[in-house]
Amino acid sequence: MATQVWVPQATIPRRSLGKKVVSLLPSRSQSLSLHPTSNRRSIKCSYSTPDMTIDSSSVPIDVYADVKTEKIVVLGGSGFVGSAICKAAVSSGIEVVSLSRSGRPSYTDSWVEQVSWVKGDVFYVRWDEVLGGATAVVSTLGGFGNEEQMKRINGEANIISVNAAKDFGVPKFILISVHDYNLPSFLLNSGYFTGKRQAESELLSKYTNSGVVLRPGFIYGKRKVDGFEVPLDIVGEPLERVLAATESFTRPLKSLPGSDLLLAPPVSVDDVAYAVVNAVSDDDFFGVFTIEQIKEAAAKVRS
């Protein structure tokens, strides 16, 4: 059913049709209809020239505009990175659904009330109840453990999610992956990295022109754990500034195997979140993004 709101109405005399209208001013009022079509709203209204006179021979000029609305599903939305993404998306006017095994977080920040919290596991969830109307899925899934556990949560869980999103026609998928730290190949063969790279490969093959892979390094910020706040920014923020200030001196060292364990700059969790917001709203934003590119994307949203 169309939603009715009131907007200004005016008409343009028949003799004005076909001419270029430079200035438009409102007159009386009429109802306007918003017709929902998927995630777009069709808006119709009428305007007139400043010197118009209302008479029976006047003809309305209708202006139509499609306003796109975004709805994202954040996998792991109650976690450290996921909650920052939910918060940034809400502040940008994006509708947010979070799917996580813990469900709604225990803290009561104002933005929490604006997120739809779903408790569930990507291996068993009914995707039709979660993905309906979504314009993007954002996965923050990942973790440590033994080899099999890491392959399952970093790889299989994300691969299942990518395929579910594709099957349900979600147009964009954003994966929070990991920087490779310039590590030797034998270290990159661990379940953590192989799982992440398998998920990346699946995503980029299914979403060739809309898949987004963000590869941050150490992510810092205020992390909430069991009601307590862990200030990772005490370490991360000063380190980021030091590495930025000394980059010209340390750049030659980056070719050394494993050097990025010390030299890769940390990334603010807010920068990761704003980069996601940028990816959601920009149809030309796809591919694999490095630490510096994540910060550049975040700066576009902050400005």
N, C-alpha and C positions, 0 to 999 in steps of 0.2 A: 504494500500500500504506500502511496506517495505521502511524504510528510509536508504539511502546510506551514509556511512562515510568511510574514508580511514584509514586502520590499517596496521601494518607490516605483511608481508607474508613470509614464508619460507617453505621448504619441507624437509622431512626426508627420506633418502634413504630406499628402501625396506628392506635392510639387518638390519636396525635399529629397525624395527617393532617387538614388543613383548619384547623388552628390557626396563628396567627402565630408563627413561630420567630424569637426575638430573638437568641439566642446560639448559635453553631455551633462545635463542637469536633471535632477529628479523632479517629479510633480506629485500627483496624487498617489494613492497606494492600491496595490492589488495583491492577490495571493501568488506565491511562487511554489513550485513543486520540486522536491528533491527525490529523484527516482533511483533507488539503490540498484546497481548492477554489479554484482561481484563486489570488488573493493573500490568502486568508483561511485560518485554521486553526480547526477546530471542537474545542472542549475539553469533556470530559465528566468529572464527578467526583461524589462522594457525601459528605454530611455528616450530622451528627446533633445532637440536643440534649444538654446536659451531663448530664442525669439519665437518659439512655437506658440500657436494658439490652438486651443482644444475645440474641435468642431466635429460634426458628424462625418466629414470626409477624411478624417485622420486615419492612418494605418499604423498599427503597432510594429515596432522593429524588435524582434526577439533575439536575445543573445544567449547562446548556450555555452557552458563550460563544464568540462569533466574534471572533477577534483579527486585525485587518487588518495586513498587512505591506506596506511600500512598496518599490517598485523603480523607480528613475529612470534615464533615459538622458540623459546630458549631452553635447550637441553642442558640440565645442570644449573638451572636458574637460581637456585638457593645457595650455590657455592660462592667462593670468593670472586672469581671473574664473572660468573653468571649473574650474580646479584648486581654487580656494577653495570653490566649490560642492561639489565632490566631497568635499573634506575635511570640511566642515560636515555634509554628509549622512551620511557614514560615522560621524562622532562622534554622530549622532542615531539610529543604528541602522538607517539606510536602505540597502538594497542599491543599488549604483551601477555603471552601465556607462558608459564614456566612449567616444565616437566622435570621432576627430580625424584629420587627415592625418598628424600626427607620431606618433600612437600613445602608447605609454607614455613618461612623462617620464624624464629621465636621473637625476634626484635620487632619493634612497632614503629619504624620510620614511616612518614606520611606516604611515601611512594609505594610502600608495600600494599596499601589498600587498593591501589590502582592496577595491580597485577592479578591475573587469574592463576592461582596455584594448583597444579595437578600433581598428586603423589603417584608415582609409578616408575616402572623400569622399562627402558627401551626394548629389552628382549621380550617383554610380555604385554606391553601396552596395546590398547586398541587405538590404532593410529587415526581411524576415522573420527574418534571423539576428541582428538587433539589438533589435527591439522586442518580442520575445516576453515576455509576462508583465509588461510595463512598466505602471506606474500613472500615470506622468507623463514627459513629455519636457521638457527644459530646453535652450533654445538660447542660446548665447553668440556665435553667428556674426555677424561684422561686420568691417569693415576699410576702409582707404582705398586710393585708386588713382585711375585716370582714371574718367570718368563711367560707362562701361560696366562696368568692374570693380566699382565701388561698387554699382551697381544689381544686379549679379549676386550678390555675396556678402551684401549687406545685405538685398536683396529676394528674388531668385529662390531662393537657397539656403534661406532661411527658409520661403518659401511651399511649396517642395517638401517640406520637413520637416513642416510643419503638415498637409499633405494626406496624407502617408504615415502620420503618427500617427493621423489620423482614420480612414483606411482600415483600419488594423490595430486599431482599437477602443481606443486608449489614451485614458483618460478625461480627462486634463488636459494642457495645454501651457502652458509658461511661457517668455516671450520677454524677454531682456534687450535693451531698446531704448535710447533716448537722450532726454535732456531737450532741449526745443526752444530753450532759451536766449533766448526772447523775440526771436528774430531776425526781421528783415524777410522778407517772403514770397519775395523774389527769391533770398535766400540759402538758404531752406529748399527751394528747387527743385533743389538739387544732388543728385547721385546718392546721396550718403550718406544724407541725410534722406528723400528720396523712397523709397529702397529700404526703409528702416526703417518708414516709415509704410504702405507697401504691405503689408509683412509683418504689421504690426499689424492692418490692415483684414482681411486674409485670416484671421488667427487669431481675431479677435473674431466674424467671421461663421461660422466653423466650430465654435468653442467658445464659444457665447453665454453659457453659465452656468458655465464652468469655465476659460476662457482668462484668462491673467494676463500683463499687460504691465508690466514694471518700467522706469521711465524715470529712471535715475540721471544725474548730471552727471559731473564728473571723478571717477574712481574711484582711490583711492590705497591703497597697501599695499606690501609687499615683493615686487617682481616679479622672478622668476628668468629670466634670459636667458643661454643658452649657458653655464650653470654659474656665472654671476655674479648677485648679488642687487642689484637696483636699488631703493633705498629711497625710493619715491614718497611714503611717509608723512612724510618729513622736511619736505616742502612741504605736503602735503594736510592732515595732522592739525592743525598750527598755524593754517592758513588756515580750517579748519572752525570752530575755536574762536573765532577773531577775528570771523568773519561771524556766528556765533551770538550773541556778546556785543554786536555793533553792529546787530543786526537792526532794533531799533526806530528807529534813525536812518536806515538804508539802505532801509527798506521803501518810502517814497515814491518812491525812484528806480527801483524795479522796473518801473514802467510805461513807462519809456523803452526804445525799441527797442534790442535787443542788450545791455541792462544786465546780464542774467544771465551774460554772459561773464565778468563780474567778481564778480557778487553771488550767483550760484547756489552754495550750499555744496557742497563736495566730499563724497563718500561713501566710507566705508571699504569695502574689498572684502569684509571679514567681514560688514558690515551687509547687503550685497547677497546674500551667501551665506546668511545666516540668514533673510533675507526669503524666499528661495527655499524653504528648509526649512519655513518657516511656510506658504507657499503649497501645498506638497506635502501637508502634513498636515491643512490646514483646508479642508474642502469649501465653506465659505462665503466663501473668499478668491478673488475673481475680479474682472476689470476692469482699469483702467489706474491705476497707482500712481505718485505724484509722489515727489520726493526725500524730503520729510518723512514721507510714508506708508511709504516703504521703511524708514526708520529706526525708525518705530513698530512695523512688523511684525517687524523684527530684534530689538527690545527684548523682544517677547513670548517669543521663543525663548531669549534670553539669561537672562531672569529665572527 
